Amino acid sequence: MPTPQPAPEAGARELAALVARRRQLSDLLVAEGHRLHQPSAAVSAFMRAQFEEHRAYLQGQLAAVEEELRRVVAASPLWRERDALLQSVPGVGPGLSMTLLAELPELGRVDRRQVRRDEHHRINSRRHSQSICQAPTQNHAAAVRRSEIERP
């Protein structure tokens, strides 16, 4: 059974929201890059200009979010210390460090088994909340019918 966790403080929620937004903007930039690099016959000059303009806008938004992430981490002595420690590991840069701070706040406070249990609980909670929010699909309805038929 997972250990009860206190509700995240406002700063932790803000950090998590900023990291999520950073990921969204990065995904959008990749998608626009794919559109931009389609064969030239499939993309008109007008569309290519649109893609480039949108990518420039997204890059500006991403830069602003990353600057805000740096500000939020710098405002907390605890996060500054953890960020410096994480970035001292080869291969860990600012992006990964901020993601770890936001998504694994227990890092450095509990052992690996507890982190694994907590992460398992988080994943299952996320899946459960997503399944509640989604309308049943035809496959789901068919599975329900099969389970009703299979009951003794």
SEMAR-543886 format. One record per residue (C-alpha): residue in one letter; x, y, z. Coordinates in Angstrom, 3 decimals, padded with zeros to 6 digits. Each point is the difference from the previous one (the first is absolute). Layout:
N
MARDREN a X Y Z
...
//
This chain:
152
MARDREN m 000.000 000.000 000.000
MARDREN p 001.458 003.390 -000.963
MARDREN t 000.824 002.402 002.759
MARDREN p -002.259 003.053 000.203
MARDREN q 001.550 003.053 -001.591
MARDREN p -000.739 003.579 001.010
MARDREN a -001.710 002.172 -002.570
MARDREN p 002.625 001.700 -002.148
MARDREN e 000.777 003.517 001.039
MARDREN a -000.811 002.808 -002.404
MARDREN g 003.615 000.260 -001.181
MARDREN a 000.199 -003.715 -000.776
MARDREN r -003.265 000.167 -001.944
MARDREN e 001.297 003.000 -001.933
MARDREN l 003.252 -001.801 -000.808
MARDREN a -001.905 -003.088 -001.182
MARDREN a -002.319 002.143 -002.150
MARDREN l 002.971 001.802 -001.577
MARDREN v 001.778 -003.283 -000.754
MARDREN a -003.209 -001.341 -001.572
MARDREN r -000.328 003.166 -002.105
MARDREN r 003.639 -000.275 -001.057
MARDREN r -000.672 -003.563 -001.184
MARDREN q -003.118 001.106 -001.912
MARDREN l 001.881 002.792 -001.777
MARDREN s 002.870 -002.356 -000.855
MARDREN d -002.467 -002.493 -001.478
MARDREN l -001.644 002.752 -002.055
MARDREN l 003.387 001.147 -001.303
MARDREN v 000.841 -003.534 -001.105
MARDREN a -003.378 -000.350 -001.744
MARDREN e 000.445 003.303 -001.846
MARDREN g 003.524 -001.056 -000.969
MARDREN h -001.386 -003.178 -001.543
MARDREN r -002.576 002.017 -001.921
MARDREN l 002.672 002.419 -001.185
MARDREN h 002.188 -002.797 -001.341
MARDREN q -002.670 -001.698 -002.094
MARDREN p 000.827 -000.364 -003.696
MARDREN s -000.197 003.411 -001.653
MARDREN a -002.732 -001.182 -002.386
MARDREN a -002.282 -000.633 002.993
MARDREN v 000.623 003.391 001.643
MARDREN s -000.543 003.318 -001.738
MARDREN a 002.226 002.997 000.634
MARDREN f -002.862 001.589 001.963
MARDREN m -000.313 -003.071 002.262
MARDREN r 003.770 -000.196 000.460
MARDREN a 000.011 003.650 001.130
MARDREN q -002.867 -000.778 002.406
MARDREN f 001.926 -002.926 001.510
MARDREN e 003.145 002.097 000.401
MARDREN e -001.946 002.850 001.589
MARDREN h -001.739 -002.366 002.402
MARDREN r 003.294 -001.671 000.924
MARDREN a 001.526 003.408 000.764
MARDREN y -002.975 000.826 002.250
MARDREN l 000.257 -003.373 001.777
MARDREN q 003.746 000.457 000.505
MARDREN g -000.696 003.355 001.659
MARDREN q -002.629 -001.590 002.243
MARDREN l 002.386 -002.828 000.890
MARDREN a 002.757 002.472 000.872
MARDREN a -002.413 001.895 002.274
MARDREN v -001.084 -003.201 001.769
MARDREN e 003.618 -001.088 000.476
MARDREN e 000.875 003.418 001.424
MARDREN e -002.931 -000.271 002.432
MARDREN l 001.135 -003.502 000.976
MARDREN r 003.466 001.371 000.797
MARDREN r -001.574 002.797 002.055
MARDREN v -002.221 -002.389 001.985
MARDREN v 002.896 -002.366 000.760
MARDREN a 002.287 002.908 000.936
MARDREN a -002.632 001.347 002.413
MARDREN s 000.225 -003.124 002.181
MARDREN p 003.218 -000.755 001.904
MARDREN l -000.966 -003.693 000.151
MARDREN w -000.651 -000.229 -003.744
MARDREN r 003.185 001.946 -000.793
MARDREN e 002.004 -002.499 002.037
MARDREN r -001.695 -003.041 -001.548
MARDREN d 000.311 001.501 -003.491
MARDREN a 003.735 000.540 000.473
MARDREN l 000.421 -003.551 001.297
MARDREN l -001.965 -001.510 -002.891
MARDREN q 001.874 002.029 -002.616
MARDREN s 003.315 -001.146 001.493
MARDREN v -000.802 -003.459 -001.408
MARDREN p 001.404 -000.431 -003.524
MARDREN g -002.774 000.154 -002.587
MARDREN v -002.489 001.833 002.238
MARDREN g -000.687 003.495 -001.279
MARDREN p -002.497 002.664 001.034
MARDREN g -002.946 -001.573 -001.836
MARDREN l 000.356 -003.447 001.564
MARDREN s 000.814 001.471 003.389
MARDREN m -003.169 002.117 000.058
MARDREN t -002.064 -002.952 -001.214
MARDREN l 001.365 -002.178 002.803
MARDREN l -000.628 002.730 002.587
MARDREN a -003.588 000.366 -001.183
MARDREN e -000.925 -003.636 -000.567
MARDREN l 002.024 -001.704 002.743
MARDREN p -000.124 002.415 002.931
MARDREN e 000.886 -002.854 002.370
MARDREN l 003.370 -000.462 -001.735
MARDREN g 002.748 -000.006 002.608
MARDREN r -002.417 -000.450 002.905
MARDREN v -001.089 -003.632 -000.410
MARDREN d 001.625 -003.212 -001.178
MARDREN r -000.443 -001.410 -003.500
MARDREN r -002.667 -002.511 001.093
MARDREN q -002.191 002.780 001.363
MARDREN v 000.505 002.071 -003.170
MARDREN r -001.068 -003.020 -002.065
MARDREN r -003.109 -000.601 002.149
MARDREN d -000.954 003.671 -000.122
MARDREN e 000.535 000.177 -003.778
MARDREN h -002.076 -003.165 -000.479
MARDREN h -002.768 001.590 002.062
MARDREN r 000.235 003.265 -001.994
MARDREN i -000.210 -001.842 -003.321
MARDREN n -002.987 -002.069 001.108
MARDREN s -001.763 003.082 001.376
MARDREN r 000.595 001.837 -003.280
MARDREN r -001.338 -002.957 -002.009
MARDREN h -003.023 -000.298 002.271
MARDREN s -000.835 003.704 -000.267
MARDREN q 000.427 -000.123 -003.786
MARDREN s -002.295 -003.016 -000.287
MARDREN i -002.670 001.765 002.052
MARDREN c 000.195 003.105 -002.206
MARDREN q -000.261 -001.883 -003.282
MARDREN a -003.295 -001.214 -001.405
MARDREN p -000.179 -003.767 -000.447
MARDREN t 001.070 -001.114 -003.456
MARDREN q -001.480 -002.759 -002.106
MARDREN n 002.899 -002.268 001.008
MARDREN h -000.724 000.720 003.643
MARDREN a -003.690 -000.751 -000.516
MARDREN a 000.890 -003.264 -001.765
MARDREN a 002.312 -000.980 002.857
MARDREN v -002.740 000.713 002.508
MARDREN r -002.435 -002.158 -001.988
MARDREN r 002.557 -002.844 -000.194
MARDREN s 000.626 000.168 003.735
MARDREN e -003.736 -000.141 000.650
MARDREN i -000.331 -003.050 -002.245
MARDREN e 002.965 -001.756 001.623
MARDREN r -001.422 000.318 003.518
MARDREN p -001.280 -003.338 001.391
//
